[in-house]
Amino acid sequence: MSQLKIGWAEEEFVLTKPVSIIGQFAERISEYVEKPITATALAVEADGEQMVLCSVDLVAVSDFLLYTVRNLLKDNNMGLDPMKVILAATHIHTGPGYTGYGAMDFVRAMLEEELPPDKKYIERADTKRDDLMTDDELLEEISSKIAKAVLGAWKNRDEGSYVNAFGRAVVGQCRRVTYSDGSAQMWGDCNTAVFEALEGGNDSGVELLYVFDKDKKLSGVVANLACTAQCVQHRKFVSPDFWGEVKMLLRQHFDEELFLLPLCSVAGDQCPVDLVRWVEPESDVNDPNLTRSNPPKRKADPSMFDLSGMKKAGKRVAREIIDVYDEGLDEVKSDVPFIHQVHKMQLPLRRATLTEEKEAKRAIHEYLANKPGDVDYIDAANLQVHLGILNRMKEQETRDIAEAEIHIIRLGNIAIATNPYEMFLDYGNQIKSRSAAEQTFLVQLANGSEGYVPTKKAEKGGHYSAFISSGTIGHDGGEQLVRETLKAIRGMF
């Protein structure tokens, strides 16, 4: 073991024009930047081992973006191995799309293929406007800034230390509602007599790393929370969501040069919204899954779809990070075991059946035949499951395995495990409870974007996030990933 070398860097994505915002079915064009979206990188090196963990304010990191960034890094002449770089999305819904990623574009394209000659797709916002940043411009800006942050952190590494700690901040809550007929719904309405329960639990724990420079000054914080950054997910501005609020508050308290590395833990069925104490949003969400008929007024948090809710969530996380620090930390660590493994896990593709294909074709035909006039994002949302089944039928003709890039790291007594999915919380709880590490940081939507991994229970309940079209693997793949992740962690300890 030898002295850790640690480096930080942050780069802001400069959006010189309005952008098409992705993350919802309704098309949106940005009107302004609420706070800058960024890429923040933490580099760690010891005994010839290395890791750069880079958090990016995007909805996802596609394979194409990952490939583009690694291509920019391959001739770095600084000894950095691009395969030891982890790019993890905070999963905002208020950021730009870019070449190589576009789930909504895929659904729309499939829908347009099925349209009869007398119908066309009508956009809510004109995503083909001449004054928007193009896909190529966005890809160049995003990939170059991520690469710059990664190389900057690697270049800036110097003697450093850390302390791992734990906090609690109630932000993430289950967003799947179950009903008495056995069905389930994302963002479901609880104000009905057939409501039974939220399908899963929540995890208010915050895994923390406080990082110090060679002079023992706090240089940055790593915060790992089981909730996606989607408070203001329907709004028409660019924003890092509640993590931007956390960063602002931490810098006000500690130092304007403090770095924050936000990491989304396993949280596929989590969100910041309390569906039981539903508070009607002030803003227009334009989401068919969030329609409520005369909801009663509740005394609860402000709506987590609005800026007021976003600020409340950010304040809770920032306050806990500050309180844990002020209450006193353990001794700093600078000479610890450090191992970084990259696994290519072979997981079973979730397959569709001929019966499901037949039913999907029938449902699409009937829907379009009975739909008056043209179609829009609401129709795309309604037909997503059926269109996804048709796409999976084509996909499974040529492959039955989904390969996932998984990073397993040991840093002292902690473990870090990544995955490219939106895994449901139960899987994360299984890993954390059975991990051989003192503390386990789980990072989803890292080095890829392969969709949701629902539980067996969720697959039976249905709705989006649990449909075949929602992700490349199902509960059997999720269970295998848990087993192999735990095996890799145990092997390091």
Disulfide bonds with the S-S distance in Angstrom:
none
